Amino acid sequence: MTKLIAYRLLHMIPVLLGISFITFLIMQLAPGDFLSTLELDPQISQESIDAMRARFGLDQHWTVQYVLWLKNIVFHLDFGTSFSRHQPVFSVLRTGFANTLLLGIAAATITWVVAVPLGIVAAVKQYSWFDKSSSLVAFLGISVPEVFLALLLILLAAWTGWFPIGGMRSLNFDTLSPMGKALDMAHHLALPAVVLATVPLASRMRQMRGNLLDVLRADYVTTARAKGLPEGTVIVKHAVRNAINPLITLFGYTLATLLSGSLLVEVVMSWPGLGRITLEALQTRDLYLMMGSVMLSSTMLILGNLIADILLAISDPRIKV
Amino acid sequence: MATVEARRDDWVPENPEAPAGAGPWALFWRHFRRSQLAVAGSVVLVLFYGAALFAPFLSPYDVETQDRYRGFHPPTAVHFRDAGGNWRRPFVRSTELSDPMRTKYSEVEGTEHSIRWFVRGAPYRLWGVIESDIHLFGAQGDARIHIMGTDQVGRDVFSRLLHGARISLSVGLIGILITYTLGLVFGGIAGYYGGVVDNLLMRFSEILMSIPGLYLILALRAAFPADLRSDLVYLIIILILSLVYWASLARIIRGMVLSLRENEYVTAAEALGMSSIRIILRHILPNTMSFVIVAATISVPAYILGEVALSFLGAGIQEPIPSWGNMLQQAQSIRVLKSFPWILTPGVFIFLTVLAFNFLGDGLRDALDPKKIQGDA
């Protein structure tokens, strides 16, 4: 196990280097930089722009900039300064990252807590009305575009007043007790998390159902039944244990879709996460902020895959590591 | 060929209805037809793509004409009875802005404008060749018929939806074509030759796949100027989406080619002195086809949603040209969304399109899967 983790962590280094190089290259292909928008402002003199350009190293060849950027990260853990916010990239990303992670974890929890039991019931009662209606609902869930669902739920919130419309905290957040603060956050978190969970929930449910149906046909399940085990034990202890393995592998993939999907949800539902920061960085050509957020989200994705592999190894001892 | 024949022999006695010697297409069609959802999905898609093709003719109004006295007009009410309560040809009434502060419209009593087929309206040019000014339907006189209401600047949502479909729906098809050509060629080459080519390709695709999709799409979009001509933006969006989705497909194809390469017929083809390219194209890739057809169908929505996301975020197709994504942009204001919910209609159509593709893909998978065919019969 330790060997697996060490190997995979080492493997991350070239992949992350590749990502950073490609992203840096892409950002350099773009015409103009952050300062070229400032040049249009007559109040700022050309000298001060040139001075800023020299300070940020923008007047040098992009390969030199890349090496400088990389050096600062490796030796000083310094991800550069955000041009537009005049803050270290690291501190800008930190809060956004925490908020996105919170949203992602909430969505992932909803996904698994709902999808696995529903999938099991649908498989055990194959062809029942529950199975048929749940698979229809799953089809609807897989197909609903996140933007559209988010807008619909905002509309619902606006009409009913049951949920806050966007944002992360109420105006009176600071006056609340710790318990009240948690509840307030949960209240704000509910709609974005549901939007984000819908698509993966529907597809995980279908997969759980399919896997379990395959396993229930296996000989060892028949054996378990033949020796008189109660049906509940057969399903929970024998069948589900094996049927859930492919889902665990998909955990990393789920994380990827959650990360990509959360960008849209964050924008529509004004959730102050990494996605919104990235979009803003893109619009203002904030090079280092953009680099930082791509690196951070990619690292999360790769770590998610690693965690999935570790979980799989724990769940299925047959897998050699 | 031998395996297909053996399978058919096994299969025929179990299903007496099957005519002996039915070709693979006949078998496929028989199974596909059985799935009602898949058939419904294909009907919807044919309708949508057909509507996009004939958009200028089907839409009652020009997509760019603004009317500041008709902003956020609700869907027009169609009447079937006149003031006396008698049934007559469907008609609409003229409307006026009765409450400009709250954008409320009211009908002008006594005005009756019949809805007619094939009315003359704004001139257009269909597919760049056929010039005409005949629209499928429209209201007579100075009344207007907005079956899905109007947007902020008074443009007809239904007309924009039809024209937007041309962009949003075609992105999927063209994108798939590019991705699958790239994926098949590169996946095929990597799987067949192995070695350095394979290694480079796999590392590159691994890097692409480790960046969350939408982040990569946005970063790539940033490499181009923001204010490009719309037709260029359209091409760029397709290229970006193809590049981003190409990697995972190439890896799967590579895996399939890797195992197909070990087959005896490949050795036989090599022994006969066939060129590698010919072996890949004629003998190996055709065996991946049933997977490719299903996977392509299921992944069309990803491209459509990609365009929607980009245009919605303001990095895609720009106003005044309509796309399903930028039409939804106006709904980002809570006030607009709450008072004028018909602004969301493009969302309904994106949903229906994705649903139809998923139904179709599911039906294709069942119909193309030989195991399933045996099991069902």
Contacts between the chains, C-beta under 8 A, distances in Angstrom:
chain1	res1	chain2	res2	distance
A	14	B	203	7.7
A	15	B	206	6.2
A	15	B	207	6.0
A	15	B	210	5.5
A	16	B	210	8.0
A	18	B	203	7.1
A	18	B	204	7.9
A	18	B	206	8.0
A	18	B	207	4.0
A	19	B	207	5.5
A	19	B	210	6.0
A	19	B	211	5.8
A	22	B	207	6.2
A	22	B	208	7.9
A	23	B	211	7.4
A	23	B	219	5.8
A	26	B	219	5.2
A	26	B	220	6.0
A	26	B	222	7.1
A	26	B	223	4.9
A	27	B	219	6.9
A	27	B	222	6.6
A	27	B	223	7.3
A	29	B	223	4.0
A	30	B	222	5.1
A	30	B	223	4.9
A	30	B	224	7.2
A	30	B	225	7.8
A	31	B	225	5.2
A	139	B	37	7.8
A	139	B	355	6.7
A	139	B	358	6.1
A	139	B	359	7.0
A	139	B	362	7.9
A	140	B	355	6.9
A	142	B	358	6.0
A	143	B	301	7.3
A	143	B	351	6.2
A	143	B	354	4.2
A	143	B	355	3.9
A	143	B	358	5.2
A	144	B	351	5.6
A	144	B	354	7.6
A	145	B	305	5.6
A	145	B	308	6.4
A	145	B	347	6.7
A	145	B	350	4.9
A	145	B	351	6.1
A	145	B	354	6.5
A	146	B	305	8.0
A	147	B	308	6.4
A	147	B	309	6.8
A	147	B	312	5.6
A	147	B	325	7.9
A	147	B	328	6.1
A	147	B	347	7.0
A	148	B	328	7.4
A	148	B	344	7.1
A	148	B	347	3.4
A	148	B	348	7.5
A	148	B	350	6.1
A	148	B	351	5.8
A	151	B	328	7.0
A	151	B	331	5.2
A	151	B	332	8.0
A	151	B	337	6.4
A	151	B	344	6.0
A	151	B	347	6.3
A	152	B	344	7.2
A	152	B	347	7.4
A	154	B	334	6.7
A	154	B	337	6.4
A	155	B	337	5.5
A	155	B	338	6.7
A	155	B	341	6.1
A	155	B	344	7.4
A	158	B	334	5.9
A	158	B	337	6.8
A	158	B	338	4.5
A	159	B	338	7.1
A	165	B	334	5.7
A	166	B	334	7.7
A	256	B	212	5.7
A	256	B	213	7.3
A	259	B	212	4.1
A	259	B	215	7.6
A	260	B	212	4.6
A	260	B	213	4.4
A	260	B	214	4.1
A	260	B	215	7.1
A	261	B	214	7.7
A	263	B	212	7.9
A	263	B	214	4.9
A	263	B	215	7.1
A	263	B	218	7.8
A	264	B	214	7.1
A	264	B	309	5.8
A	264	B	312	7.4
A	264	B	313	7.7
A	267	B	313	6.6
A	268	B	332	6.8
A	275	B	214	7.8
A	278	B	215	6.2
A	278	B	218	6.7
A	279	B	218	7.0
A	279	B	313	6.3
A	282	B	218	5.4
A	282	B	219	7.4
A	282	B	221	7.8
A	282	B	222	5.2
A	282	B	315	7.5
A	285	B	222	7.4
A	290	B	219	6.9
A	290	B	222	7.4
A	293	B	215	7.2
A	294	B	211	6.2
A	294	B	215	5.4
A	294	B	216	7.8
A	294	B	219	6.1
A	297	B	211	7.3
A	297	B	212	4.9
A	297	B	215	5.4
A	298	B	210	5.1
A	298	B	211	4.9
A	298	B	212	6.9
A	298	B	215	7.7
A	301	B	210	5.8
A	301	B	211	7.4
A	301	B	212	5.7
A	302	B	210	5.4
